[in-house]
Amino acid sequence: MISNMLRFPLSMFEDDFDRWFYPQQRAEAPAARGVFPAVNVGTADKNVDVYLFAPGVDANELDVVIEKNLLSVSGERKLPEREDSEASTRLERFDGKFKRVITLPEDVDADKAEAVYQDGVLHISIAKPVEVQPRQIQVSVH
């Protein structure tokens, strides 16, 4: 009886415990916590691709900087002006300045970076230095 009483409260809070102490293991954790913009980072043989999902941001308001293996993206999202007579019962979008600093998974060549903003998505492609790219080695037969 007592063991059942002790087990129930722990299982009841298990999801909350994981969410608090292991947020990096949950794919939806950044969006759930309200981090803006959401980010996806992926690597390929020759480059690192970063996608920032920033709808409603003017491309002229974005500042992208790469220093060593840190990518910093800052900007400002401005919402349309509302008239004082408009009443809102719920507002989930915000306006204002933001900044995300992302540690890139590998060394990159900042001189060979490209950024394209389209349909609310900022795609940053950063080339890897030739020294760290995989090389195909020809095998000769004697």
C-alpha positions in Angstrom: 0.0 0.0 0.0 2.7 2.5 1.0 4.8 1.6 -2.0 1.9 2.4 -4.3 1.3 5.7 -2.6 5.0 6.7 -3.1 5.0 5.6 -6.7 1.9 7.5 -7.8 3.2 11.1 -7.1 6.5 10.4 -8.8 4.9 9.1 -12.0 2.5 12.0 -12.0 5.4 14.6 -12.2 7.7 12.5 -14.5 7.1 14.6 -17.6 7.6 17.8 -15.7 10.8 16.5 -14.2 12.2 15.6 -17.6 11.2 18.9 -19.0 12.9 20.8 -16.2 16.1 18.8 -15.8 16.7 17.5 -19.4 15.4 20.1 -21.7 18.0 19.4 -24.4 16.6 15.9 -24.9 13.2 17.3 -26.1 13.0 18.4 -29.7 10.1 20.8 -28.9 11.7 22.4 -25.9 12.9 25.7 -27.5 9.6 26.4 -29.1 7.7 25.4 -26.0 9.7 27.9 -23.9 9.1 30.7 -26.3 12.6 31.0 -27.7 12.6 33.1 -30.9 13.6 32.4 -33.6 13.5 28.6 -33.7 16.6 27.1 -35.1 17.6 23.9 -37.0 21.3 23.1 -37.6 22.6 20.3 -39.8 25.9 19.3 -41.3 26.9 17.8 -44.6 30.3 16.8 -46.1 31.2 20.3 -47.3 29.0 22.7 -45.2 27.0 23.5 -42.2 23.4 24.6 -42.7 21.5 26.7 -40.2 17.8 27.5 -40.6 16.2 30.3 -38.5 12.4 30.4 -38.6 11.7 34.2 -38.2 8.3 35.1 -39.8 7.4 38.7 -39.8 11.0 39.9 -39.6 12.3 42.4 -42.2 15.5 41.1 -43.9 17.1 44.5 -43.4 16.7 44.1 -39.6 18.8 41.0 -39.5 22.5 41.0 -38.4 24.4 37.8 -39.0 28.0 37.5 -37.6 30.3 34.4 -37.5 33.2 34.5 -35.1 35.3 31.3 -34.7 32.6 28.6 -34.4 29.9 30.9 -33.0 27.0 32.2 -35.2 25.2 35.2 -33.9 21.9 36.3 -35.4 20.2 39.4 -34.1 17.3 41.5 -35.3 14.0 43.1 -34.5 10.5 42.1 -35.3 7.9 44.8 -35.6 4.2 44.2 -35.5 1.7 46.4 -37.3 0.5 49.3 -35.3 -2.9 48.8 -33.5 -5.4 51.4 -32.9 -6.2 52.2 -29.2 -9.8 51.2 -29.8 -8.8 47.6 -30.7 -9.2 45.3 -27.8 -7.3 42.0 -27.5 -8.1 39.1 -25.3 -5.0 37.2 -26.2 -1.7 38.2 -27.9 0.9 35.4 -28.5 3.1 37.2 -31.0 5.6 39.7 -29.7 7.6 42.4 -31.2 11.0 43.7 -30.2 14.7 42.8 -30.5 16.1 39.3 -30.3 19.5 37.6 -30.5 20.4 34.0 -30.9 24.0 32.7 -30.5 24.5 29.2 -31.9 27.6 27.1 -31.4 28.4 25.5 -34.7 29.2 21.8 -34.6 32.5 22.1 -36.5 35.1 24.6 -37.6 33.8 26.6 -40.5 35.1 29.0 -43.1 33.3 32.3 -42.3 34.6 33.8 -45.6 32.5 31.3 -47.5 29.2 31.9 -45.8 25.9 32.7 -47.5 22.6 33.9 -46.0 19.3 33.9 -47.8 16.0 35.1 -46.3 12.8 33.8 -48.0 9.3 33.3 -46.7 10.2 33.9 -43.1 13.1 31.4 -43.1 16.7 32.6 -42.9 19.0 29.9 -44.4 22.7 30.3 -43.6 25.1 27.9 -45.4 28.7 28.0 -44.1 31.4 26.1 -45.9 33.8 23.8 -44.0 37.5 24.4 -44.5 39.1 22.0 -47.1 41.2 20.5 -44.3 38.2 19.1 -42.4 36.2 17.9 -45.4 36.2 14.2 -46.1 38.6 13.2 -48.9 38.2 10.2 -51.2 41.5 8.3 -51.4 42.1 6.2 -54.5 43.2 2.7 -53.9 45.8 1.4 -56.3 46.3 -2.3 -57.1 49.9 -3.6 -57.8 
